[in-house]
Amino acid sequence: MLESTDRLAAICDEAGIRIVPTSRRRRPGETHARGALTEILNEHGEAHLRFVLRCLRESERNREALWSEVIASVSDVLISCPTWQAAPDAFQAALNRIDLEKARLRAVEMRPWPVRGSLRASLYMTLEGLLWPDPGEIVAEAA
C-alpha cells in the first residue's frame, strides 16, 4: 500500500494537478491545497477525492479553481448529500453552472466567518436549487 503522500501525489497526477509550496505563486494546474487534499484523502478515501478533483478539472469554468476552500467545500457538500455523488453527471452539470472563483471571493468577503464554511453553505444552497428545483418533491419523498 502506498504511503499517504505517495497516494496523494498519484491521485493529483491523474487529475493533472501539481501541489506546489505556498511560497510560490500558483500556475494553471497547480494548487497549494496539500492540507485539504490530505484531509479529504484520509477521512473520505481515494474514490471520493478522485471524484471531487474530477468535478473540478473536467469543468471548463472551474478547472483552475484549485483553492483549498473550494476543494474542501465541494467535498463537504458531497459528503452531506451522498445522493448527489450517486448521480455524477447531474452533479457535474450543476457544479459547472456555478463560478467557483466568484463564490470563493464572496465567501472571503464574509470574513471573519470561515471561508470554507461560508462557501460550503453557499454551494449547498445553490446546488440544491439546481438539483432539487421543486422543494415539494423533497417533502413528498420524505413523507
BELSUL-V305480 format. One record per residue. PSI is psi in whole degrees, 0 to 359 (none if undefined). OMEGA is omega as a letter, one per 20 degrees, with the letter a starting at -180 (none if undefined). NEAR is the number of other ideal C-beta (glycine too) atoms within 12 Angstrom. Layout:
BEGIN
psi->PSI omega->OMEGA near->NEAR
psi->PSI omega->OMEGA near->NEAR
END
This chain:
BEGIN
psi->133 omega->r near->7
psi->146 omega->r near->12
psi->157 omega->a near->12
psi->315 omega->a near->21
psi->325 omega->r near->16
psi->319 omega->r near->15
psi->317 omega->r near->23
psi->315 omega->r near->32
psi->319 omega->a near->20
psi->317 omega->r near->22
psi->315 omega->r near->31
psi->320 omega->r near->35
psi->318 omega->r near->17
psi->324 omega->a near->18
psi->358 omega->a near->31
psi->34 omega->a near->19
psi->139 omega->r near->34
psi->130 omega->r near->24
psi->126 omega->a near->30
psi->158 omega->r near->19
psi->151 omega->r near->13
psi->344 omega->r near->15
psi->351 omega->a near->7
psi->138 omega->r near->12
psi->138 omega->r near->11
psi->146 omega->r near->21
psi->172 omega->r near->13
psi->134 omega->r near->15
psi->8 omega->a near->20
psi->155 omega->r near->24
psi->157 omega->r near->37
psi->5 omega->a near->24
psi->37 omega->a near->37
psi->315 omega->a near->25
psi->312 omega->a near->20
psi->319 omega->r near->33
psi->318 omega->r near->40
psi->317 omega->r near->27
psi->313 omega->a near->24
psi->315 omega->r near->36
psi->312 omega->a near->34
psi->324 omega->a near->19
psi->331 omega->a near->17
psi->352 omega->r near->26
psi->169 omega->a near->20
psi->316 omega->a near->25
psi->318 omega->r near->18
psi->314 omega->r near->29
psi->317 omega->r near->37
psi->318 omega->a near->30
psi->315 omega->r near->34
psi->311 omega->a near->46
psi->323 omega->r near->40
psi->319 omega->r near->29
psi->323 omega->r near->39
psi->311 omega->a near->40
psi->336 omega->r near->34
psi->7 omega->r near->22
psi->126 omega->r near->28
psi->318 omega->a near->14
psi->323 omega->a near->22
psi->12 omega->a near->32
psi->340 omega->r near->25
psi->10 omega->r near->24
psi->59 omega->a near->38
psi->39 omega->r near->38
psi->148 omega->a near->31
psi->319 omega->a near->30
psi->323 omega->r near->36
psi->310 omega->a near->45
psi->312 omega->a near->47
psi->322 omega->a near->40
psi->319 omega->r near->40
psi->317 omega->r near->50
psi->312 omega->a near->40
psi->316 omega->a near->32
psi->318 omega->r near->39
psi->323 omega->r near->38
psi->320 omega->a near->24
psi->339 omega->a near->20
psi->77 omega->a near->25
psi->340 omega->r near->16
psi->334 omega->r near->19
psi->324 omega->r near->31
psi->334 omega->r near->30
psi->344 omega->r near->13
psi->71 omega->a near->20
psi->323 omega->a near->23
psi->318 omega->r near->17
psi->318 omega->r near->21
psi->314 omega->r near->33
psi->315 omega->a near->29
psi->318 omega->r near->19
psi->316 omega->a near->30
psi->325 omega->r near->40
psi->341 omega->r near->23
psi->351 omega->a near->21
psi->133 omega->r near->35
psi->100 omega->a near->21
psi->331 omega->r near->36
psi->314 omega->r near->22
psi->319 omega->r near->19
psi->320 omega->r near->35
psi->316 omega->r near->32
psi->322 omega->r near->20
psi->320 omega->r near->22
psi->323 omega->r near->28
psi->320 omega->r near->21
psi->342 omega->a near->15
psi->2 omega->r near->20
psi->144 omega->k near->16
psi->3 omega->r near->10
psi->147 omega->a near->17
psi->134 omega->a near->18
psi->315 omega->a near->27
psi->316 omega->a near->32
psi->317 omega->r near->20
psi->316 omega->r near->26
psi->318 omega->r near->40
psi->313 omega->a near->32
psi->316 omega->r near->23
psi->314 omega->r near->33
psi->315 omega->a near->44
psi->312 omega->a near->28
psi->320 omega->r near->20
psi->314 omega->r near->26
psi->323 omega->r near->37
psi->317 omega->r near->24
psi->327 omega->a near->17
psi->323 omega->a near->23
psi->332 omega->r near->32
psi->70 omega->a near->25
psi->337 omega->a near->14
psi->102 omega->a near->13
psi->336 omega->r near->14
psi->327 omega->r near->11
psi->322 omega->a near->13
psi->314 omega->r near->16
psi->318 omega->a near->10
psi->321 omega->a near->10
psi->324 omega->a near->11
psi->334 omega->a near->9
psi->none omega->none near->7
END
